[in-house]
Amino acid sequence: MAQRHARRVGLVEGDVITHIDELPVGRLADLSDVARGPIGTSVRLRVVKRDGDVVDLDLKRQRVIAPTVELT
């Protein structure tokens, strides 16, 4: 499901998110804490595409349900 969301905004395998809301990803302790927020609020991602182009994506946060696995 998350992959569908990523493709919808133009992210593909090999793209690298370098910043979230202008904070460098490499310096963040937990990426998900910065990316999360109230549904409908904005978040900006800076992405280095596979071909080396750098793009900024302004996105609205949505509810994303991560797949889970149950062990029996």
C-alpha positions as CSV (number, residue, x, y, z in Angstrom):
1,M,0.0,0.0,0.0
2,A,2.8,2.5,0.9
3,Q,4.4,1.7,-2.5
4,R,1.2,2.8,-4.3
5,H,1.2,6.1,-2.4
6,A,4.9,6.6,-3.3
7,R,4.4,5.9,-7.0
8,R,1.3,8.2,-7.0
9,V,3.5,11.2,-6.0
10,G,6.3,10.2,-8.4
11,L,8.7,8.3,-6.1
12,V,10.3,5.2,-7.6
13,E,12.9,2.6,-6.5
14,G,16.3,4.2,-6.4
15,D,15.0,7.7,-5.4
16,V,16.5,9.0,-2.1
17,I,14.7,11.3,0.3
18,T,17.4,13.6,1.6
19,H,15.3,16.2,3.6
20,I,11.9,16.3,5.4
21,D,10.6,19.8,6.0
22,E,14.2,21.1,5.3
23,L,15.8,18.8,8.0
24,P,18.5,16.6,6.5
25,V,17.4,12.9,6.8
26,G,21.0,11.8,7.8
27,R,20.8,13.8,11.0
28,L,17.4,12.7,12.1
29,A,17.2,10.1,14.9
30,D,13.8,8.7,13.7
31,L,12.6,9.5,10.3
32,S,9.0,8.5,11.0
33,D,8.7,11.0,13.9
34,V,9.3,13.9,11.5
35,A,7.3,12.6,8.6
36,R,4.2,11.9,10.8
37,G,1.7,14.6,11.6
38,P,-2.0,15.4,11.6
39,I,-3.8,14.1,8.5
40,G,-4.2,16.9,6.0
41,T,-1.2,18.9,7.0
42,S,1.7,19.6,4.6
43,V,5.1,18.0,4.5
44,R,7.9,18.8,2.1
45,L,10.3,16.1,0.9
46,R,13.5,16.8,-1.0
47,V,14.3,13.9,-3.2
48,V,17.3,13.0,-5.3
49,K,15.9,11.1,-8.3
50,R,17.7,8.1,-9.8
51,D,19.0,10.3,-12.6
52,G,20.5,12.8,-10.2
53,D,17.8,15.5,-10.5
54,V,16.8,17.1,-7.2
55,V,13.0,17.7,-6.7
56,D,11.0,19.1,-3.8
57,L,7.6,17.5,-3.3
58,D,4.9,19.3,-1.2
59,L,2.6,16.6,0.1
60,K,-0.5,16.4,2.3
61,R,-0.3,13.8,5.0
62,Q,-2.8,11.0,4.7
63,R,-3.7,8.0,6.8
64,V,-1.4,5.1,5.8
65,I,-1.9,1.7,7.3
66,A,1.3,-0.2,7.3
67,P,1.1,-3.9,6.5
68,T,1.3,-6.2,9.5
69,V,2.2,-9.8,9.9
70,E,0.7,-12.1,12.5
71,L,2.8,-15.0,13.8
72,T,0.9,-18.1,14.8
